[in-house]
Amino acid sequence: MKTFKDSASLILAARQMQKCARPSTATNFQYNYNLLCLKRHKNSKFMPGNYVFPGGIVHPADADLKWNNLFSSFGFDKSSYASLFPNTTTRPIIFKSIPKQLPKEISLRISAIRETFEECGILLCKKSQNGELQPDWAQHIEMPENELHSWQEKVHNDATEFYSLCKNFECYPDLWSLYEWSNWLTPTFFLDKRFNTVFYLACMQTVPPCLQESTEIEDMKWDVPANFIFSGPEFTLPPPQQYEIARIAKFESIDNLLDFANERTKLGVRMNLPVKVELQDGNVYVLPGDSMYPEHANLFDKQVIDRTDITIEQFREMSPVKNRVEFFNLEVKRLFVQNFDDEDGHLSPMSLNEIRIKQTHKK
C-alpha cells in the first residue's frame, strides 16, 4: 500500500514587458521573465509558510474518461496526444496506468491546470485548436472577478466542477502547453505526509491577472528566478522548488527556456527521492546520481544514513559526483552539484561559481 499521495504542480513563467525587464538583485543576470510562487497558509499541515508552485493532490475526476468527450468536441483524437508521451520506455511510478482512466500523461496535466485555477485563478484553457504554435505558449481565459471567485470556490469544494467549468465556458484544458519537467517524492522520514509530485513547466507571453484562494494561500509573488533562490530567510523554499528554480535560473530568456523545455520533455523525467544523511554539523539530502546515493533507495520505509562521525565538508570530499542539498546546523541551506550529468537531459542547478563568473564578465 502506498504511503504517499500523487500530486501535480505547475511552474509558471511569464514574459515581462520590455520596459520592466531588469537584472536580478542577487546576480547580474538579465531576465526577461518572472516565475510565480505561492506562500502556503501558516495553518497548512504540510510546509506551512513555505513558497511553492501552484499545485495539489490528484483527484479521480481529473482522470475521468468523460474528458475524452470534451476534447473530441474540439476535434482532438488519439493522435493529438502523441506529443504528451515521452520517447522512453522507463517511466516513474506516478505515470503507471490505471484501468478505465485517462493516461496519466493527460490526467496529471488536468490536475496541474485545475489546481492552478483553484489557488491563483489562472485558467490555462483554450476555446479552439486554431493558431497553435510549436513550441506552444500557454494561454488563459479571463472572466469577471466575481464570476472567477465563484468558480474558484466551486472547484475548490468539488474537483468535478472543473469539468463543468470547461463545459460552461466552452473551453478545454491546454495540455499541450505543459511540459514535463521533473518528479519528486517526499523523503521517507516524513512519515505523516508524503507526496509523489510531477512538476510541469508552462510559459506565457504576459503576466496574467491572478486571484489567490485565501484558505490555502497567504501571498503570491512574481519575480525573476535568481531573486527567489538568493532571497533572505523570510522567504522559504522547500528543496524541490529551490532545486528546480536554480535550474531555470540559468535561462535569462523565456524563449530559450521554452525551447529547452520543448526538447527536454521528449526524454521524460526520472524520480528524485532525497535520502537523508546525518552528519556532525548538519544533514545532507543526496539525490540520484550522487556518488553517495544508495544503490537501492527504499520508497516506503524510513531510510536515513548515519555518518555523524564526519562533517559535511568531509562528506563532500569523499564524493567525486555531487547532487545534493546541504543543511548546516546553523540554518544554512546550500545546493551542491558537481560533475553531475542528469540522464533525463536536464541542466544542473545554478552554482555560486557561475554567478561569480557572470558578474566578472559583466564588469
C-alpha positions in Angstrom: 0.0 0.0 0.0 1.4 3.4 -1.0 2.5 5.7 1.8 2.2 8.8 -0.4 -0.3 10.7 -2.5 0.1 11.7 -6.1 0.1 15.4 -6.9 0.8 17.7 -9.8 2.4 21.2 -9.8 2.9 23.8 -12.4 5.9 26.1 -12.8 4.6 29.2 -14.4 7.0 31.5 -16.3 5.6 34.8 -17.8 7.4 37.3 -20.0 7.9 40.8 -18.6 7.2 43.9 -20.5 10.5 45.1 -22.1 10.4 48.3 -20.2 10.1 46.3 -16.9 12.8 43.8 -17.6 15.6 44.1 -15.0 18.5 42.2 -13.6 18.2 40.1 -10.6 19.0 42.0 -7.4 21.1 38.9 -6.4 23.0 38.5 -9.6 23.9 40.3 -12.8 21.7 38.0 -14.9 19.3 40.0 -17.1 16.0 38.1 -17.1 13.0 38.9 -19.4 10.5 36.8 -17.4 9.1 36.1 -13.9 8.2 32.9 -12.1 5.2 32.5 -9.8 5.4 31.2 -6.3 2.6 31.0 -3.7 3.0 31.1 0.1 1.3 28.3 1.8 -1.0 29.3 4.6 0.6 29.2 8.1 -2.1 26.7 9.2 -1.3 24.3 6.4 -0.4 20.8 7.6 2.4 20.4 5.1 5.1 23.0 4.6 3.3 25.9 6.3 4.6 29.3 5.3 6.8 27.9 2.5 6.7 29.3 -1.0 5.7 26.7 -3.6 4.5 26.4 -7.1 0.7 26.2 -7.8 -0.5 22.6 -7.5 -2.0 19.9 -5.3 -3.3 16.4 -4.9 -4.6 14.5 -7.9 -8.4 13.9 -7.8 -10.1 10.9 -9.6 -12.2 13.5 -11.5 -9.1 14.5 -13.4 -8.8 11.1 -14.9 -12.5 10.6 -15.8 -12.9 9.2 -19.3 -15.6 11.8 -20.0 -12.8 14.3 -20.7 -12.4 12.4 -24.0 -15.9 13.7 -25.0 -14.9 17.3 -24.3 -11.6 17.1 -26.2 -13.4 15.2 -29.1 -15.8 18.1 -29.4 -12.8 20.4 -30.2 -11.6 18.0 -32.9 -8.9 16.1 -30.9 -8.4 12.4 -31.5 -5.9 9.8 -30.1 -3.2 11.0 -32.4 -3.5 14.5 -30.9 -1.9 13.3 -27.6 1.2 11.8 -29.1 3.5 14.8 -28.1 2.5 14.3 -24.4 4.2 10.9 -24.2 8.0 10.9 -23.9 10.2 8.7 -26.2 11.2 6.4 -23.4 10.2 3.0 -22.0 11.2 3.8 -18.5 8.7 5.9 -16.5 8.4 6.8 -12.8 5.6 5.1 -10.9 3.4 8.2 -10.9 2.8 7.5 -14.6 1.6 3.9 -14.1 -1.7 3.4 -16.0 -4.9 2.7 -14.1 -7.7 0.7 -15.9 -10.7 2.7 -17.0 -9.0 6.0 -16.5 -7.2 8.6 -18.8 -3.5 8.0 -19.3 -1.5 9.8 -16.6 0.2 12.0 -19.2 -3.2 13.5 -19.7 -4.8 13.4 -16.3 -1.8 14.8 -14.4 -1.8 17.8 -16.7 -5.5 18.3 -16.0 -4.7 18.1 -12.2 -2.0 20.8 -12.5 -4.3 23.1 -14.5 -7.2 22.6 -12.1 -5.1 23.2 -9.0 -3.5 26.3 -10.6 -7.0 27.7 -11.2 -8.1 26.8 -7.7 -5.2 28.5 -6.0 -4.5 31.6 -8.1 -7.3 32.0 -10.6 -5.3 31.4 -13.8 -7.3 29.3 -16.2 -5.0 27.7 -18.7 -7.6 26.7 -21.3 -8.3 27.3 -25.0 -11.5 27.7 -27.0 -10.2 26.3 -30.3 -7.2 24.5 -31.8 -6.6 27.3 -34.3 -3.4 29.2 -34.2 -1.4 26.8 -32.0 2.4 27.4 -32.2 5.2 25.0 -31.6 6.7 25.2 -29.1 3.4 26.2 -27.6 2.8 29.2 -25.3 0.2 28.8 -22.6 -2.9 30.9 -22.9 -5.5 31.7 -20.4 -9.2 32.6 -20.3 -10.3 35.7 -18.3 -13.6 36.3 -16.6 -15.1 38.9 -14.3 -13.6 38.8 -10.8 -16.9 37.9 -9.1 -17.5 35.0 -11.6 -13.9 33.9 -11.2 -14.2 33.8 -7.4 -17.4 31.8 -7.6 -15.9 29.2 -9.9 -12.8 29.0 -7.8 -14.9 28.2 -4.8 -16.9 25.6 -6.6 -13.8 23.8 -7.9 -12.1 24.1 -4.6 -15.0 22.4 -2.9 -15.6 19.8 -5.6 -13.0 18.9 -8.2 -15.7 17.5 -10.5 -16.8 21.1 -11.0 -13.7 21.8 -13.1 -15.2 19.8 -16.0 -18.4 21.8 -15.5 -16.4 25.0 -15.7 -14.9 23.9 -19.1 -18.3 23.0 -20.4 -19.8 26.3 -19.3 -17.1 28.4 -20.9 -16.8 26.1 -24.0 -13.1 25.6 -23.5 -10.6 22.7 -22.9 -7.5 22.4 -20.6 -4.4 23.4 -22.6 -2.5 20.2 -22.1 -0.1 20.9 -24.9 1.4 24.0 -23.3 2.5 22.0 -20.2 6.0 20.4 -20.5 7.0 17.6 -18.3 9.8 19.0 -16.1 10.6 16.8 -13.0 9.3 14.3 -10.5 9.9 14.4 -6.7 8.9 12.0 -4.0 8.9 13.3 -0.4 11.7 11.6 1.6 10.7 8.6 3.7 11.5 10.3 7.1 8.3 12.5 6.5 6.2 9.8 8.0 2.9 11.7 8.2 2.5 13.3 4.8 4.4 12.2 1.7 3.7 13.3 -1.9 4.8 12.0 -5.3 4.7 15.1 -7.4 5.2 15.7 -11.1 6.3 19.2 -12.0 5.3 20.7 -15.3 6.5 24.0 -16.9 4.4 26.4 -18.8 5.5 29.7 -20.4 3.2 32.7 -21.0 3.6 35.8 -23.2 2.4 38.1 -20.5 1.8 38.0 -16.7 -1.9 37.1 -16.3 -4.3 38.5 -13.7 -4.4 36.4 -10.5 -6.8 35.9 -7.7 -5.4 34.0 -4.7 -7.5 31.4 -2.8 -7.4 32.7 0.8 -7.9 29.4 2.7 -4.7 27.8 1.3 -2.6 30.7 0.1 -1.3 33.7 2.1 0.7 35.5 -0.6 1.6 35.4 -4.3 4.9 36.5 -5.7 6.1 37.0 -9.3 9.9 37.6 -9.5 12.9 36.7 -11.6 14.4 33.2 -10.8 17.6 34.3 -9.0 15.8 36.5 -6.6 13.8 33.5 -5.4 16.8 31.3 -4.7 19.0 34.0 -3.2 16.4 35.7 -1.1 16.5 36.2 2.7 15.5 33.8 5.5 12.0 35.3 5.5 11.4 33.6 2.1 11.5 29.8 2.5 11.6 27.4 -0.5 11.3 23.6 0.0 14.3 21.7 -1.6 12.4 20.7 -4.8 11.4 24.2 -5.5 14.8 25.6 -4.7 16.5 22.9 -6.9 14.1 23.5 -9.9 14.3 27.3 -9.8 18.1 27.0 -9.6 17.9 25.1 -12.9 15.6 27.6 -14.5 17.8 30.5 -13.3 20.4 29.6 -15.9 18.0 30.9 -18.6 17.9 34.6 -19.0 15.4 34.4 -21.9 12.0 32.9 -21.6 12.2 32.0 -25.3 15.3 29.8 -24.7 13.7 28.3 -21.6 10.6 27.3 -23.7 12.8 25.9 -26.5 14.7 23.8 -23.9 11.6 22.6 -22.2 10.1 21.6 -25.5 13.1 19.4 -26.4 13.8 18.0 -23.0 10.3 16.9 -22.3 10.7 14.2 -25.1 13.1 12.4 -22.7 10.6 12.2 -19.8 11.8 12.5 -16.2 13.2 10.3 -13.5 12.0 10.3 -9.9 14.0 12.3 -7.4 13.8 10.7 -3.9 16.1 12.6 -1.5 17.9 10.3 1.0 18.9 11.9 4.3 22.5 11.6 5.6 23.1 12.7 9.2 26.5 14.3 9.8 28.3 16.1 12.7 27.3 19.6 11.6 24.0 19.1 9.8 22.2 16.9 7.3 22.6 16.3 3.6 19.9 15.1 1.2 21.6 13.1 -1.5 19.8 12.8 -4.8 20.0 10.2 -7.7 23.4 10.4 -9.5 25.3 11.5 -6.4 28.2 9.2 -5.6 26.8 8.6 -2.1 23.3 7.8 -3.2 22.3 4.3 -2.1 22.2 1.6 -4.8 18.7 0.6 -3.7 16.7 3.6 -2.3 13.7 2.5 -0.3 10.5 4.2 -1.4 8.4 3.2 1.5 10.3 2.6 4.8 12.3 5.2 6.6 15.8 5.4 5.3 18.4 7.6 7.0 22.2 7.1 6.7 24.2 7.8 9.8 27.6 9.4 9.2 27.8 11.5 12.3 31.5 10.6 12.6 32.3 13.2 9.9 31.4 16.7 8.8 29.5 17.9 5.8 32.8 19.2 4.3 34.5 15.8 4.8 31.5 14.0 3.3 31.7 16.4 0.3 35.4 15.5 -0.2 34.5 11.8 -0.3 32.2 12.3 -3.2 33.5 12.7 -6.8 30.0 13.3 -8.1 27.7 15.5 -6.1 24.0 16.1 -6.5 22.7 17.1 -3.0 21.1 19.7 -0.7 23.2 20.5 2.4 21.6 21.7 5.7 24.0 23.0 8.2 23.1 23.2 11.9 23.5 27.0 11.8 20.4 27.1 9.5 22.4 27.5 6.3 21.0 25.6 3.3 23.1 25.1 0.2 22.6 23.3 -3.1 25.8 21.5 -4.1 26.1 19.9 -7.6 29.4 19.0 -9.2 30.5 16.7 -12.1 26.8 15.6 -12.4 25.1 14.9 -15.7 21.4 14.1 -15.5 20.2 11.2 -17.6 16.9 12.9 -18.4 18.6 15.7 -20.3 18.3 18.4 -17.6 20.8 21.1 -16.7 22.4 21.2 -13.3 21.2 23.9 -10.9 22.9 27.3 -10.9 26.0 27.4 -8.7 27.7 30.3 -6.8 30.7 29.9 -9.1 28.6 30.5 -12.2 27.3 33.7 -10.6 30.8 34.9 -9.8 31.9 34.2 -13.4 28.9 36.0 -14.8 29.4 39.0 -12.6 33.1 39.2 -13.6 32.2 39.2 -17.3 29.6 41.9 -16.8 32.1 44.3 -15.3 
